[in-house]
């Protein structure tokens, strides 16, 4: 991968390759998940600090068969063993469920797929419909290289038989490695039927070996996720120009424009409209809400029929009620904004409670940080905050109070009154603007 990050930790749709494989194993009900690790194993173990995962070290890289050998000592013999690759992240639960359901308990199965160009993959050699053996590319003759059905690396075996076969593996091949695929011939020799169960898509079983393949897998997975959402009725301006890096849940009549990125757990309510170039992370967008272009929303929520942006930022803890408007170049952080309030332009609101029907003028700032501690600003229902105002927390603005433009407010502003705090205006007669000195 030409990276300091181990391959299985490379990100795909917002989570490591290996996370996709672990997730799919749990979706199909695996009761024992063992990860065989080698290079970069400490970083992998740190990333997946899960007591339910069993770890097996492959200290020497002696092939796939050798890798599986490391996992087997603590694997219960009565288990069926499903072998997955940490760099094959696009497998789907229905495919693996089919493999399990169509294979009798004491028999073996290999997941295969037909490929127009099978170069580099092990070929499936069948006899009487069953898999007879798998031959690797470097060991294949011309007739075998012409076969289109390939081994995906996904193998299902009875645990007791697999332990015996692995113990008898040799490395007399072009690579000098212990091939897991050699257990196929051993199974056939023992009279065990080996089922070759074909998957529907080569994209589902693609492996990741470089950044190009990682990018191809990203697009394949994004296409799958968008297809699922479109089947639920979600509209997209261009399905190819959306990225979902987590879980996106949508209501009815949702529309998503181009270059929208969704990270973590995001919910879009009925009729939500997401315009172009937005990043939304771990947030809930309420029904009927419009997010205009070029907004950044993180760990925030909105009620119904809100309007956000363009060029707005909602930082963690921003909570909008219903019919709230957050305009261009407005930043909201750890604040609540009640029904019908408007913060339209060029404003920072932090650690603030804004009541109902409040209007906050352009250029207003809540001064919530003194360099060491954060303080709260409270703005009562119906207040009107003029343009260019500084609210120095902690401070309370009463209900229906009006704050004159350009004011710096450091004390409580009473309800139903106009509060103005400005320095005296003065003109300095005869003052000359500085000019640049010559060389």
C-alpha positions in Angstrom: 0.0 0.0 0.0 3.1 2.3 0.3 1.8 3.4 3.6 2.9 3.3 7.3 -0.7 2.2 8.0 -1.2 -1.6 7.9 -3.3 -2.6 4.9 -6.3 -3.9 6.9 -6.5 -0.5 8.7 -6.7 1.4 5.4 -10.1 3.2 5.4 -13.0 2.2 3.2 -16.3 4.1 3.5 -15.1 5.6 6.8 -13.9 2.5 8.6 -10.9 0.1 8.3 -11.0 -2.8 5.8 -10.9 -5.3 8.6 -13.9 -3.7 10.3 -16.0 -4.6 7.3 -14.9 -8.2 7.5 -15.5 -8.4 11.3 -18.9 -6.9 10.8 -20.0 -9.4 8.2 -18.8 -12.3 10.3 -21.0 -11.1 13.1 -24.0 -10.4 10.8 -24.0 -14.1 9.9 -23.8 -15.2 13.6 -20.2 -16.3 14.1 -19.7 -17.3 17.7 -15.9 -17.2 17.5 -14.0 -14.6 15.6 -10.2 -15.1 15.3 -7.9 -12.7 13.5 -4.6 -14.0 12.3 -2.1 -11.1 12.3 1.5 -10.4 11.3 3.0 -7.2 10.1 1.6 -4.2 12.0 -0.3 -6.4 14.4 0.1 -4.2 17.4 -1.7 -1.3 15.6 -4.4 -3.7 14.4 -5.0 -5.1 17.9 -5.1 -1.5 19.4 -7.7 -0.5 16.8 -9.9 -3.5 17.5 -9.6 -3.7 21.3 -12.6 -6.0 21.6 -12.5 -8.8 24.2 -14.7 -10.9 22.0 -12.0 -11.1 19.3 -9.4 -13.9 19.5 -6.0 -13.2 18.1 -3.4 -15.5 16.6 0.1 -14.4 15.6 1.6 -15.6 12.3 5.2 -14.7 13.1 6.5 -16.0 9.7 4.7 -15.3 6.4 4.6 -18.9 5.1 1.4 -18.8 3.2 -2.4 -18.9 3.7 -2.4 -22.5 5.0 0.2 -21.6 7.6 -1.9 -18.5 8.5 -5.0 -20.6 9.2 -2.9 -23.2 11.2 -2.2 -20.4 13.7 -5.9 -20.0 14.4 -6.8 -23.6 14.8 -5.4 -24.7 18.2 -8.1 -22.9 20.1 -10.9 -23.4 17.5 -13.5 -25.9 18.8 -13.4 -29.0 16.7 -17.2 -29.1 16.5 -17.3 -25.7 14.8 -17.6 -25.1 11.2 -14.7 -22.8 10.2 -15.4 -20.0 7.7 -12.1 -18.5 6.4 -12.3 -14.9 5.3 -9.5 -12.5 4.1 -9.0 -9.2 5.9 -8.4 -7.4 2.6 -11.7 -8.6 1.0 -14.2 -6.1 2.5 -17.2 -6.1 0.2 -18.6 -9.5 1.0 -22.4 -9.4 1.8 -24.3 -11.4 4.4 -26.7 -13.1 1.9 -23.7 -14.5 0.0 -22.2 -16.0 3.0 -25.5 -17.2 4.3 -26.0 -19.0 1.0 -22.6 -20.7 1.5 -23.6 -21.9 5.0 -27.1 -23.0 4.1 -26.2 -25.0 0.9 -23.3 -26.8 2.5 -24.0 -29.9 4.8 -22.4 -29.8 8.2 -19.8 -32.4 7.5 -18.9 -31.2 4.0 -16.8 -28.4 2.5 -17.5 -25.4 0.3 -15.6 -22.8 -1.7 -17.0 -19.5 -2.7 -16.2 -19.0 -6.4 -17.0 -16.4 -9.1 -16.6 -16.2 -12.9 -14.3 -13.5 -14.2 -13.7 -12.4 -17.7 -10.0 -11.9 -16.8 -9.0 -14.4 -14.1 -5.3 -13.5 -14.2 -3.6 -13.8 -10.9 -6.4 -15.9 -9.3 -6.4 -19.6 -8.4 -8.6 -21.5 -10.9 -11.4 -23.9 -9.9 -11.0 -27.4 -11.4 -14.3 -29.3 -11.2 -15.2 -33.0 -11.7 -18.8 -34.1 -11.9 -19.9 -30.7 -10.7 -17.9 -30.7 -7.5 -14.7 -28.9 -6.9 -11.8 -31.3 -7.4 -8.9 -29.0 -6.8 -7.8 -25.4 -6.9 -4.6 -24.6 -8.9 -2.8 -21.3 -8.4 -1.9 -19.1 -11.3 1.9 -19.8 -11.1 1.3 -23.6 -10.9 -1.4 -23.7 -13.7 -0.9 -25.2 -17.1 -2.4 -23.5 -20.2 -5.7 -25.4 -20.0 -6.1 -24.5 -16.4 -5.2 -20.8 -17.0 -8.1 -20.7 -19.5 -10.6 -21.5 -16.8 -12.8 -18.5 -15.9 -14.1 -19.7 -12.5 -11.8 -18.5 -9.7 -11.3 -19.1 -6.0 -12.3 -16.1 -3.9 -10.4 -17.4 -0.8 -13.6 -17.9 1.1 -13.6 -21.5 2.3 -16.0 -23.3 4.7 -14.8 -26.5 6.4 -15.7 -28.8 9.3 -13.3 -27.9 12.1 -12.2 -31.4 13.0 -11.4 -32.3 9.4 -9.7 -28.9 8.7 -7.3 -29.5 11.6 -6.2 -32.8 10.2 -5.8 -31.5 6.6 -3.8 -28.5 7.8 -1.4 -30.7 9.7 -0.6 -32.6 6.4 0.1 -29.5 4.3 3.4 -29.3 2.3 5.1 -26.5 0.5 6.2 -28.2 -2.7 5.1 -25.5 -5.1 6.4 -22.5 -7.0 6.1 -20.2 -4.0 7.5 -22.6 -1.4 4.4 -21.8 0.7 1.8 -23.7 2.5 -1.3 -23.2 0.4 -4.7 -23.3 2.1 -6.2 -24.4 -1.2 -4.3 -27.7 -1.0 -6.9 -28.9 1.6 -9.3 -29.2 -1.3 -7.4 -32.2 -2.8 -7.1 -33.7 0.7 -10.9 -33.4 1.2 -11.5 -35.1 -2.2 -9.1 -37.9 -1.3 -11.0 -38.4 2.0 -14.3 -38.6 0.1 -15.6 -35.3 1.4 -17.7 -33.4 -1.1 -16.4 -29.9 -1.9 -19.1 -27.6 -3.1 -18.3 -24.7 -5.4 -20.9 -22.1 -4.7 -20.8 -19.1 -7.1 -21.2 -15.6 -6.0 -23.2 -13.1 -8.1 -20.6 -10.4 -8.4 -16.8 -10.2 -8.8 -16.9 -6.8 -7.2 -18.1 -8.4 -4.0 -15.0 -10.6 -3.7 -12.4 -8.1 -4.9 -9.2 -8.0 -2.9 -7.3 -4.8 -2.0 -3.6 -4.7 -2.7 -2.9 -1.1 -3.6 -4.4 2.4 -3.5 -5.9 2.0 -6.9 -7.9 -1.1 -5.9 -8.8 0.7 -2.6 -10.3 3.5 -4.7 -12.2 1.0 -6.9 -13.6 -0.7 -3.9 -14.7 2.6 -2.4 -16.7 3.4 -5.6 -18.1 -0.1 -5.7 -19.3 0.1 -2.1 -20.6 3.7 -2.5 -22.6 2.5 -5.6 -24.1 -0.3 -3.5 -25.1 2.0 -0.6 -26.7 4.5 -2.9 -28.6 1.8 -4.8 -30.0 0.6 -1.5 -31.2 4.2 -0.6 -32.7 4.8 -4.0 -34.6 1.5 -3.7 -36.1 3.1 -0.5 -37.1 6.2 -2.4 -34.2 8.6 -1.8 -33.5 10.9 -4.7 -30.0 11.8 -5.8 -28.9 14.4 -8.3 -26.0 12.1 -9.3 -25.6 8.8 -7.6 -21.9 8.7 -8.4 -21.1 11.9 -6.5 -22.1 11.0 -3.0 -20.1 9.5 -0.2 -21.5 7.6 2.7 -18.9 6.8 5.4 -21.1 5.3 8.1 -24.8 4.8 8.4 -27.3 7.1 6.6 -31.0 6.7 7.4 -33.5 8.6 5.3 -37.2 9.3 5.5 -39.6 9.7 2.6 -39.0 12.3 -0.2 -35.4 13.0 0.8 -33.2 14.6 -1.9 -29.4 14.7 -1.9 -27.5 16.9 -4.4 -23.9 16.3 -5.6 -20.8 16.0 -3.5 -22.6 15.4 -0.2 -20.5 13.5 2.4 -22.1 11.7 5.3 -20.0 10.4 8.1 -20.8 8.4 11.2 -24.5 8.0 12.1 -26.7 10.5 10.1 -30.5 10.7 9.9 -32.4 12.7 7.4 -36.1 13.3 8.1 -39.0 13.2 5.6 -38.6 15.8 2.9 -35.1 16.9 3.9 -33.2 18.5 1.1 -29.4 18.4 1.1 -27.8 20.7 -1.5 -24.3 20.3 -3.0 -20.9 20.2 -1.2 -22.1 19.5 2.3 -20.4 17.5 5.0 -22.8 16.0 7.7 -21.3 13.9 10.5 -23.2 12.2 13.3 -26.2 14.4 13.1 -30.0 14.4 12.8 -31.6 16.6 10.2 -35.3 17.1 10.8 -38.2 16.8 8.4 -38.5 19.5 5.8 -35.1 21.0 6.6 -33.0 22.5 3.8 -29.2 22.4 4.1 -27.9 24.9 1.5 -24.6 24.4 -0.2 -21.2 24.3 1.5 -22.2 23.6 5.1 -20.3 21.6 7.7 -22.6 20.0 10.3 -21.2 17.8 13.1 -22.9 16.1 16.2 -25.8 18.4 15.8 -29.6 18.2 15.4 -32.4 20.2 13.9 -36.2 20.2 14.2 -38.7 20.6 11.4 -38.5 23.0 8.5 -35.2 24.6 9.4 -32.9 26.4 6.9 -29.2 26.2 7.2 -26.5 28.0 5.1 -25.1 28.4 2.6 -21.6 28.3 4.2 -22.8 27.6 7.7 -21.1 25.5 10.4 -22.8 23.6 13.2 -20.3 22.3 15.7 -21.0 19.6 18.3 -23.9 20.3 20.6 -25.7 22.7 18.2 -29.5 22.0 18.6 -32.1 23.7 16.5 -35.8 23.5 17.2 -38.4 24.0 14.5 -38.4 26.7 11.8 -35.0 28.0 12.7 -32.9 29.8 10.2 -29.1 29.7 10.3 -27.6 31.8 7.5 -24.4 32.3 5.6 -21.1 32.3 7.5 -22.8 31.5 10.8 -21.1 29.2 13.3 -23.1 27.5 16.1 -21.4 25.6 18.9 -22.9 23.8 21.9 -26.0 26.0 21.8 -29.8 25.6 21.6 -31.9 27.7 19.3 -35.7 27.6 20.0 -38.6 27.7 17.5 -38.7 30.4 14.8 -35.4 32.1 15.7 -33.0 33.5 13.1 -29.3 33.9 13.0 -28.8 35.1 9.5 -25.3 36.4 8.8 -21.6 36.4 9.8 -22.2 35.4 13.4 -20.7 33.2 16.1 -23.0 31.6 18.7 -21.3 29.5 21.4 -22.5 28.1 24.7 -25.8 29.9 24.3 -29.5 29.4 24.9 -31.6 31.3 22.4 -35.3 31.5 23.0 -38.2 31.6 20.6 -38.6 34.2 17.9 -35.2 35.8 18.4 -33.5 37.7 15.7 -29.7 37.9 15.9 -28.2 40.5 13.6 -25.2 40.2 11.3 -21.7 40.2 12.9 -22.9 39.3 16.4 -20.5 37.4 18.6 -21.1 35.6 21.9 -17.8 36.0 23.8 -18.0 32.8 25.7 -14.3 32.1 26.4 -12.0 34.1 28.7 -8.9 32.2 27.8 -9.4 29.5 30.5 -13.1 28.9 31.0 -16.3 28.9 29.0 -19.4 30.9 30.0 -23.1 30.9 29.1 -25.2 33.4 27.3 -29.0 33.4 27.6 -31.2 35.3 25.1 -34.9 35.4 26.0 -37.9 34.9 23.7 -38.6 37.6 21.2 -35.3 39.4 21.7 -33.8 41.5 18.9 -30.0 41.6 18.7 -28.7 44.4 16.5 -25.8 44.0 14.1 -22.2 44.0 15.2 -23.0 43.2 18.9 -20.7 41.5 21.3 -22.4 39.6 24.1 -19.7 39.0 26.8 -20.7 35.9 28.8 -21.9 35.2 31.3 -24.8 37.4 30.4 -28.6 37.3 30.2 -30.7 39.1 27.6 -34.3 39.5 28.7 -37.4 38.6 26.8 -38.3 41.1 24.0 -35.2 43.1 24.8 -33.6 45.1 22.0 -29.8 45.5 21.8 -28.6 48.4 19.7 -26.2 47.8 16.9 -22.5 47.9 17.8 -23.1 47.4 21.5 -20.8 45.5 23.8 -23.0 44.0 26.5 -21.4 42.8 29.7 -24.3 43.1 32.1 -27.9 41.9 32.1 -30.1 43.6 29.5 -33.6 43.9 30.9 -36.7 42.6 29.2 -38.8 44.9 26.9 -36.2 47.6 26.9 -33.6 49.0 24.4 -30.1 48.6 25.7 -27.2 50.5 24.0 -23.5 50.4 24.9 -21.3 52.4 22.6 -18.3 54.7 23.0 -18.9 58.4 22.2 -18.5 59.2 18.6 -15.8 61.7 17.9 -14.3 63.3 14.8 -10.6 64.3 14.9 -10.3 67.4 12.8 -7.2 67.8 10.6 -6.0 64.2 11.0 -4.0 62.9 8.1 -4.0 59.3 6.9 -0.4 57.9 7.0 1.4 57.5 3.7 4.1 55.0 2.7 7.6 56.3 3.3 9.9 56.3 0.3 13.1 54.2 0.1 
